[in-house]
Amino acid sequence: MAQKSVPPARREGLEGRLYAGVAVLVAGLAALVWWSLPGDNPPVVTINVEAGAVPATIDTPPEAGMKNVTRPLRAVAELAVLTTRPEREAETAARPSEIAKRLEARHCGPAPACDAIKKLLEDEDNVTLEVRSAEDVILPGVETYDTTALTLTPDERRSLPDRKNAVVIRIEGNVSNDHLVARAIFAIGSLLAEELDGVSWDETARRFQTKRELSALAITTPLGESGFVPRHVLVQLLRQEDGTVRLVSLGLQRFGAPDLSLRGANMSAAPPLSHVLNAAAAQIVAGAPLDTVTVTLADVARVLGKKPAELNKSPDDSRPVKLDVVRPPPDGDDPDNEVGELVPPGGSTREAWDAVRASLFGAAAAPSTPSNDDDAKQELPEAIRRFDRGEGLLYVKGPFGIPDEARVDGGAGTEQLWIEVASCNAEQCLGMPSNEPSFATNLAPGKTTSVKRAEATDWLLQQRDGGVARPRAK
């Protein structure tokens, strides 16, 4: 197959989506994180199960909803590989016939899977590879790199403006359990990133990835097996006006599945519920019906590559949960985007999602006052260094004064609150309040505030892989 340029109509659609993606980035980067943000209390990842605390299998009628979510008519995937190599070298590397010759098992798995991708490369109507100026791809600016280039080193970030050429890959195909579109986009993308020393721009998930990361996404399972892992998508967290959280996946369409969402949960439940969402996604990618999904602790452990005992200290006490899949209200920003909303028994409420979390992972530990503030202060400098290296999101807890008029009972003069850190200096950490104050009413929501390092009572590093680092005493 000769190399083919993107047709004008298709190019306009691509550019329109890219412009829209940039607009979302500029408007909402603060809401985009790897997995989740802590809310009123730090998230509990591994928690104890107390006797009687875990409900029986959750299986009650869900809230009313339109259970008519459908799979996309076509699987679609797009990726751009950015390079410093000359245009002619990029064009040679991007010839479909040459790509087919160079695909190996590490890119596409067993021979039948590789052969299927090679055959797909011959389809001029559904596979296009075009070398373009990086300027034409409409990439996000340097001011977004803290979120769009989270996993890149400082040197890799600095190299992005120097990558003047891009190989834009677009693949469409029928929806099937072979997931050829997803297999092909990651196989071709990882091969080109290797050969062109490239960095990829994933417009769907709105992130840059190194050639190492892209290689890790290559699907090498036999045909008929999805090979889906959470890193194939991004989970977006959106803070709602009522203080609850909405989670939305980005990227399932390349597997021929609708993206998934959930809403109404406590902010502190976001980390474990993001894993529940990924476990549900894995089932739907594998062909589960789009009406109800049953998620077990084993399902969550499998998709995370962990043992159930790592997620629940009493795994035998866990109970499966059944989640309805319904069509949510139309999204004003993207009304045509088909999304399946996960709804727990009893409706999308804080209490219902807390019951889901307790059923799978055990009862959440009760909030407690730090047992040793000195440990938090002593280890905070290293946490700040890790934050500065881009290892994750940092939250620091400290005292905030309570106005006299709010101390009608003559109680404590301060309230312990968390801030999401933007930067730290030798004296203090600056950031935005992460939870709403109950008594420190003079703390304005949405305004920058600070915690003195000498007064910090706790800290939490939400790592980009979903893990949580805390002071040793915690």
C-alpha positions as CSV (number, residue, x, y, z in Angstrom):
1,M,0.0,0.0,0.0
2,A,1.4,3.4,-0.9
3,Q,1.5,6.0,1.8
4,K,-1.7,7.9,1.9
5,S,-2.5,11.4,3.2
6,V,-5.5,12.0,5.3
7,P,-8.5,13.1,3.1
8,P,-9.5,16.8,3.7
9,A,-12.8,16.0,5.4
10,R,-11.1,13.5,7.7
11,R,-8.3,15.9,8.4
12,E,-10.7,18.6,9.3
13,G,-12.4,16.2,11.7
14,L,-9.1,15.4,13.3
15,E,-8.0,19.0,13.6
16,G,-11.4,19.9,15.0
17,R,-11.1,17.3,17.7
18,L,-7.5,18.4,18.4
19,Y,-8.6,22.0,18.8
20,A,-11.4,20.8,21.1
21,G,-9.0,18.8,23.2
22,V,-6.7,21.8,23.6
23,A,-9.7,23.9,24.7
24,V,-10.6,21.3,27.3
25,L,-7.0,21.2,28.5
26,V,-6.8,25.0,28.8
27,A,-10.1,25.2,30.6
28,G,-9.9,22.2,32.8
29,L,-6.3,21.0,33.5
30,A,-6.8,21.4,37.2
31,A,-9.4,18.7,37.0
32,L,-7.3,16.2,35.1
33,V,-5.3,13.8,37.2
34,W,-3.9,10.3,36.9
35,W,-6.4,8.6,39.1
36,S,-7.9,10.8,41.8
37,L,-7.6,13.5,44.5
38,P,-8.2,13.2,48.2
39,G,-11.2,15.0,49.6
40,D,-12.1,15.6,53.2
41,N,-9.7,12.8,54.3
42,P,-6.8,11.1,52.6
43,P,-7.8,8.2,50.4
44,V,-7.6,4.7,51.9
45,V,-6.1,2.2,49.6
46,T,-5.6,-0.8,51.9
47,I,-8.1,-0.9,54.7
48,N,-9.2,-3.2,57.5
49,V,-12.6,-5.0,57.5
50,E,-14.3,-4.9,60.9
51,A,-16.8,-7.5,61.9
52,G,-20.2,-6.8,60.4
53,A,-18.9,-3.8,58.5
54,V,-19.1,-5.3,55.0
55,P,-22.6,-5.5,53.6
56,A,-23.9,-8.6,51.8
57,T,-23.7,-8.8,48.1
58,I,-25.1,-5.5,46.7
59,D,-27.9,-6.5,44.4
60,T,-30.9,-4.1,44.6
61,P,-32.8,-2.2,41.9
62,P,-30.7,0.7,40.6
63,E,-32.1,4.2,40.0
64,A,-34.2,4.7,37.0
65,G,-32.1,5.2,33.8
66,M,-32.1,4.6,30.1
67,K,-30.4,1.2,29.8
68,N,-29.8,1.7,26.1
69,V,-26.1,2.3,25.9
70,T,-24.6,0.9,22.7
71,R,-21.2,0.1,21.4
72,P,-19.7,2.5,18.8
73,L,-20.3,1.4,15.3
74,R,-16.6,1.5,14.6
75,A,-13.5,1.4,16.7
76,V,-11.3,4.5,16.1
77,A,-7.8,5.3,17.3
78,E,-5.4,8.2,16.6
79,L,-1.9,8.8,17.7
80,A,0.9,11.2,16.7
81,V,4.6,10.3,17.0
82,L,6.8,13.4,17.4
83,T,10.4,13.3,16.2
84,T,13.5,15.5,15.6
85,R,14.3,13.4,12.6
86,P,14.1,14.9,9.1
87,E,10.9,14.7,7.2
88,R,12.2,12.3,4.6
89,E,13.4,9.9,7.3
90,A,10.0,10.0,8.9
91,E,8.3,9.4,5.6
92,T,10.4,6.3,5.0
93,A,9.8,4.9,8.4
94,A,6.0,5.5,8.1
95,R,5.5,3.5,4.8
96,P,3.0,0.8,5.6
97,S,5.0,-1.8,3.6
98,E,8.1,-1.0,5.7
99,I,6.2,-1.1,9.0
100,A,4.8,-4.6,8.1
101,K,8.4,-5.8,7.5
102,R,9.6,-4.6,10.9
103,L,6.8,-5.6,13.2
104,E,8.0,-8.1,15.8
105,A,6.4,-10.1,18.6
106,R,7.2,-7.4,21.1
107,H,5.0,-5.0,19.1
108,C,2.0,-7.3,18.3
109,G,2.3,-10.6,20.1
110,P,1.9,-14.1,18.5
111,A,2.2,-14.5,14.7
112,P,-1.6,-14.6,14.0
113,A,-2.0,-11.2,15.7
114,C,0.9,-9.7,13.8
115,D,-0.3,-11.1,10.5
116,A,-3.8,-9.5,11.2
117,I,-2.2,-6.1,11.8
118,K,-0.1,-6.5,8.6
119,K,-3.2,-7.2,6.6
120,L,-4.9,-4.2,8.2
121,L,-2.0,-2.0,7.0
122,E,-3.0,-2.8,3.4
123,D,-6.4,-1.3,3.9
124,E,-6.1,2.3,2.5
125,D,-9.6,3.2,3.5
126,N,-9.1,2.5,7.2
127,V,-5.4,3.1,7.9
128,T,-3.7,6.4,7.2
129,L,-0.2,7.5,8.1
130,E,0.8,11.0,7.3
131,V,4.0,13.0,8.1
132,R,3.1,16.5,9.1
133,S,4.6,19.5,10.7
134,A,4.2,19.2,14.5
135,E,2.6,22.7,14.3
136,D,-0.2,21.2,12.3
137,V,-1.0,18.7,15.0
138,I,-1.9,21.5,17.5
139,L,-0.1,20.3,20.6
140,P,-0.7,21.7,24.1
141,G,1.7,24.4,25.3
142,V,4.5,24.2,27.8
143,E,2.2,25.5,30.5
144,T,0.2,22.2,30.4
145,Y,3.2,19.9,30.8
146,D,2.6,19.3,34.5
147,T,-0.4,17.3,33.5
148,T,0.0,16.4,29.8
149,A,3.7,15.4,30.2
150,L,3.5,14.2,33.7
151,T,5.7,11.1,33.2
152,L,8.4,12.8,31.1
153,T,11.7,13.8,32.6
154,P,12.7,17.5,32.5
155,D,15.0,16.8,29.5
156,E,12.2,15.0,27.7
157,R,9.9,17.9,28.3
158,R,12.4,20.4,27.0
159,S,12.8,18.3,23.8
160,L,9.1,18.6,22.9
161,P,9.4,22.0,21.1
162,D,12.3,20.7,19.1
163,R,10.3,17.8,17.6
164,K,9.3,19.5,14.4
165,N,7.9,16.5,12.5
166,A,5.0,14.2,13.4
167,V,3.8,10.9,12.0
168,V,0.0,11.0,12.5
169,I,-1.6,7.6,12.6
170,R,-5.3,7.1,12.3
171,I,-7.0,3.7,12.2
172,E,-10.6,2.6,12.0
173,G,-12.1,-0.9,12.0
174,N,-15.0,-3.1,12.9
175,V,-15.7,-3.8,16.5
176,S,-14.7,-7.4,17.4
177,N,-13.1,-9.3,20.3
178,D,-9.8,-9.3,18.4
179,H,-9.5,-5.5,19.0
180,L,-7.4,-5.0,15.9
181,V,-7.7,-1.2,16.0
182,A,-6.3,-1.0,19.5
183,R,-3.6,-3.6,18.8
184,A,-2.6,-1.8,15.6
185,I,-2.4,1.7,17.0
186,F,-0.1,0.7,19.9
187,A,2.0,-1.7,17.7
188,I,2.6,0.8,14.9
189,G,3.0,3.7,17.4
190,S,5.6,1.8,19.5
191,L,7.5,0.7,16.4
192,L,7.7,4.3,15.0
193,A,8.6,5.7,18.4
194,E,11.5,3.3,18.6
195,E,12.8,4.0,15.1
196,L,12.4,7.7,15.2
197,D,13.4,8.2,18.9
198,G,9.9,9.7,19.2
199,V,7.5,10.9,21.9
200,S,3.8,10.2,21.3
201,W,0.9,12.6,21.7
202,D,-2.3,10.8,22.5
203,E,-5.1,13.3,21.8
204,T,-7.8,11.0,23.2
205,A,-6.2,10.6,26.6
206,R,-4.5,14.1,26.3
207,R,-1.0,13.0,27.3
208,F,2.5,12.8,26.0
209,Q,4.2,9.4,26.3
210,T,7.8,8.3,25.9
211,K,8.8,5.4,23.6
212,R,9.3,3.3,26.7
213,E,5.7,3.9,27.9
214,L,4.3,3.4,24.5
215,S,6.1,0.1,24.2
216,A,4.6,-1.0,27.5
217,L,1.1,-0.5,26.0
218,A,1.7,-2.9,23.1
219,I,-0.9,-5.6,23.2
220,T,0.8,-9.0,22.9
221,T,-2.0,-11.4,23.9
222,P,-3.4,-13.9,21.4
223,L,-6.3,-12.8,19.2
224,G,-9.6,-13.0,21.0
225,E,-8.1,-11.7,24.2
226,S,-8.3,-8.0,24.9
227,G,-5.0,-7.4,26.6
228,F,-6.6,-4.3,28.2
229,V,-4.7,-2.6,31.0
230,P,-5.7,0.6,32.9
231,R,-2.8,2.5,31.2
232,H,-4.6,2.1,27.9
233,V,-7.0,4.8,29.1
234,L,-7.0,7.8,31.3
235,V,-9.4,8.4,34.2
236,Q,-10.4,12.0,34.4
237,L,-11.6,13.4,37.8
238,L,-14.1,16.2,37.8
239,R,-15.0,17.9,41.1
240,Q,-18.8,18.6,41.1
241,E,-20.5,21.7,42.6
242,D,-21.9,19.7,45.5
243,G,-18.4,18.5,46.5
244,T,-18.8,15.0,45.0
245,V,-16.7,13.5,42.3
246,R,-17.3,12.4,38.8
247,L,-14.9,9.9,37.1
248,V,-14.8,9.5,33.3
249,S,-12.6,7.2,31.2
250,L,-10.9,8.5,28.0
251,G,-9.9,6.0,25.4
252,L,-12.2,3.0,25.3
253,Q,-13.4,3.7,21.8
254,R,-10.3,2.3,20.3
255,F,-11.4,-1.0,21.9
256,G,-14.8,-0.6,20.3
257,A,-16.4,0.2,23.7
258,P,-18.1,3.3,25.1
259,D,-16.2,5.3,27.7
260,L,-17.5,4.8,31.3
261,S,-18.3,7.3,34.0
262,L,-19.6,7.4,37.5
263,R,-20.8,10.3,39.7
264,G,-22.0,11.2,43.1
265,A,-19.2,9.6,45.2
266,N,-17.2,11.2,48.0
267,M,-13.9,12.7,46.9
268,S,-12.1,10.3,49.4
269,A,-13.6,7.3,47.6
270,A,-12.1,8.3,44.2
271,P,-9.0,6.1,44.2
272,P,-10.7,2.8,44.9
273,L,-13.6,3.7,42.7
274,S,-11.3,4.4,39.8
275,H,-10.1,0.9,40.0
276,V,-13.7,-0.4,40.1
277,L,-14.3,1.6,36.9
278,N,-11.3,0.1,35.2
279,A,-12.4,-3.4,36.3
280,A,-15.8,-2.8,34.7
281,A,-14.1,-1.4,31.6
282,A,-12.0,-4.6,31.3
283,Q,-15.2,-6.7,31.3
284,I,-17.0,-4.5,28.7
285,V,-13.9,-4.5,26.5
286,A,-13.9,-8.3,26.7
287,G,-17.5,-8.4,25.4
288,A,-19.7,-8.2,28.5
289,P,-23.3,-6.9,27.8
290,L,-23.9,-3.2,28.2
291,D,-26.6,-3.5,30.8
292,T,-25.2,-4.7,34.2
293,V,-21.7,-5.6,35.2
294,T,-20.7,-7.5,38.3
295,V,-17.4,-6.5,39.8
296,T,-15.5,-8.6,42.3
297,L,-12.4,-8.0,44.4
298,A,-10.6,-10.5,42.1
299,D,-11.6,-8.5,39.1
300,V,-10.1,-5.4,40.5
301,A,-7.0,-7.2,41.6
302,R,-6.6,-8.8,38.1
303,V,-6.8,-5.5,36.2
304,L,-4.3,-3.9,38.6
305,G,-1.9,-6.8,38.5
306,K,-2.2,-7.3,42.3
307,K,-3.4,-9.9,44.8
308,P,-6.8,-9.4,46.5
309,A,-5.0,-9.4,49.9
310,E,-3.1,-6.3,48.7
311,L,-6.4,-4.4,48.3
312,N,-8.4,-5.8,51.2
313,K,-6.8,-7.2,54.4
314,S,-9.7,-9.7,54.7
315,P,-10.3,-10.6,51.0
316,D,-12.6,-13.5,52.0
317,D,-15.0,-11.0,53.5
318,S,-15.4,-9.0,50.3
319,R,-18.6,-9.1,48.3
320,P,-19.3,-8.6,44.6
321,V,-21.2,-5.6,43.5
322,K,-23.6,-5.2,40.6
323,L,-23.6,-1.9,38.7
324,D,-26.2,-0.8,36.2
325,V,-24.9,0.7,32.9
326,V,-27.2,3.5,31.8
327,R,-27.1,6.4,29.4
328,P,-26.4,9.6,31.3
329,P,-27.9,13.0,30.5
330,P,-26.4,14.6,27.3
331,D,-23.0,16.3,27.8
332,G,-23.3,19.9,26.6
333,D,-19.7,19.9,25.5
334,D,-19.9,16.6,23.6
335,P,-23.5,15.5,23.1
336,D,-22.6,12.9,20.6
337,N,-20.1,11.1,22.8
338,E,-21.6,7.7,23.8
339,V,-20.8,7.1,27.5
340,G,-22.1,4.4,29.8
341,E,-22.7,5.6,33.3
342,L,-22.1,3.1,36.2
343,V,-24.9,3.3,38.8
344,P,-24.8,1.5,42.1
345,P,-27.9,0.0,43.8
346,G,-29.8,2.9,45.4
347,G,-28.6,5.5,42.9
348,S,-25.5,7.6,42.4
349,T,-25.2,8.9,46.0
350,R,-22.3,9.2,48.4
351,E,-23.9,6.5,50.6
352,A,-24.4,4.0,47.7
353,W,-20.8,4.4,46.5
354,D,-19.4,4.1,50.0
355,A,-21.3,0.8,50.2
356,V,-19.7,-0.3,47.0
357,R,-16.3,0.5,48.4
358,A,-17.0,-1.2,51.7
359,S,-18.3,-4.3,49.9
360,L,-15.2,-4.7,47.8
361,F,-12.4,-3.3,49.9
362,G,-13.7,-3.2,53.5
363,A,-14.9,-0.5,55.7
364,A,-13.0,2.8,55.4
365,A,-10.9,3.7,58.4
366,A,-12.3,6.5,60.6
367,P,-10.5,9.8,60.3
368,S,-7.9,10.3,63.0
369,T,-5.6,12.9,64.2
370,P,-1.9,12.3,63.2
371,S,-0.2,10.3,65.9
372,N,3.2,11.9,65.4
373,D,3.4,15.3,63.7
374,D,7.2,15.2,64.0
375,D,7.4,12.3,61.6
376,A,5.4,14.2,59.0
377,K,7.6,17.3,59.4
378,Q,10.8,15.2,59.2
379,E,9.8,13.4,56.0
380,L,8.1,16.4,54.3
381,P,11.3,17.6,52.6
382,E,11.7,14.3,50.8
383,A,8.0,14.4,49.8
384,I,8.5,17.9,48.4
385,R,11.6,16.7,46.4
386,R,9.5,13.9,44.9
387,F,6.8,16.3,44.1
388,D,9.3,18.6,42.4
389,R,10.5,15.6,40.3
390,G,7.0,15.1,39.0
391,E,6.3,11.9,40.8
392,G,2.7,12.9,41.7
393,L,0.3,15.3,43.4
394,L,1.3,16.5,46.9
395,Y,-1.2,17.4,49.6
396,V,-0.1,18.9,52.9
397,K,-2.2,19.2,56.1
398,G,-1.9,22.0,58.6
399,P,-3.8,24.3,61.0
400,F,-6.1,27.1,59.9
401,G,-7.4,29.6,62.4
402,I,-11.1,29.7,63.4
403,P,-12.6,33.2,63.7
404,D,-13.7,34.2,67.2
405,E,-17.3,34.5,66.0
406,A,-17.3,30.8,65.0
407,R,-15.9,29.7,68.4
408,V,-19.2,30.0,70.2
409,D,-18.3,27.1,72.6
410,G,-14.8,28.4,73.3
411,G,-13.3,25.3,71.6
412,A,-10.2,24.8,69.5
413,G,-8.7,27.8,67.8
414,T,-7.6,26.0,64.7
415,E,-8.9,23.4,62.2
416,Q,-6.8,20.9,60.4
417,L,-7.2,21.1,56.6
418,W,-5.6,19.8,53.5
419,I,-4.2,21.9,50.6
420,E,-3.3,20.7,47.1
421,V,0.3,22.0,46.8
422,A,1.3,24.2,43.8
423,S,4.8,25.0,45.1
424,C,6.9,25.0,48.2
425,N,9.7,27.2,49.4
426,A,11.9,27.1,52.5
427,E,9.2,28.4,54.8
428,Q,5.8,27.2,53.5
429,C,3.8,25.3,50.9
430,L,1.3,27.2,48.7
431,G,-1.8,25.8,47.2
432,M,-5.6,25.5,47.1
433,P,-7.8,24.1,49.9
434,S,-8.6,20.5,49.1
435,N,-11.5,20.1,51.4
436,E,-14.2,22.5,52.6
437,P,-13.6,24.0,56.1
438,S,-16.2,23.4,58.8
439,F,-15.1,26.1,61.2
440,A,-12.3,28.1,59.5
441,T,-14.9,30.2,57.6
442,N,-12.4,33.0,56.9
443,L,-10.7,30.6,54.4
444,A,-12.0,31.5,51.0
445,P,-12.7,28.6,48.7
446,G,-10.7,28.6,45.5
447,K,-8.2,31.1,46.8
448,T,-4.5,30.3,47.2
449,T,-3.4,29.7,50.8
450,S,-0.4,28.2,52.6
451,V,0.7,25.8,55.3
452,K,4.0,26.6,57.1
453,R,6.4,23.7,56.8
454,A,7.1,23.9,60.6
455,E,3.3,23.5,61.3
456,A,2.6,20.7,58.9
457,T,0.8,17.8,60.6
458,D,0.5,15.3,57.7
459,W,1.3,15.0,54.0
460,L,0.2,12.7,51.2
461,L,1.8,12.1,47.7
462,Q,-0.7,10.8,45.2
463,Q,1.6,8.9,42.9
464,R,1.0,8.9,39.1
465,D,0.6,5.1,39.1
466,G,-2.3,5.4,41.6
467,G,-0.3,4.6,44.7
468,V,-0.2,6.7,47.8
469,A,2.9,7.7,49.8
470,R,2.5,8.8,53.4
471,P,4.7,9.4,56.4
472,R,6.0,6.2,57.9
473,A,4.0,6.7,61.1
474,K,0.8,6.7,59.1
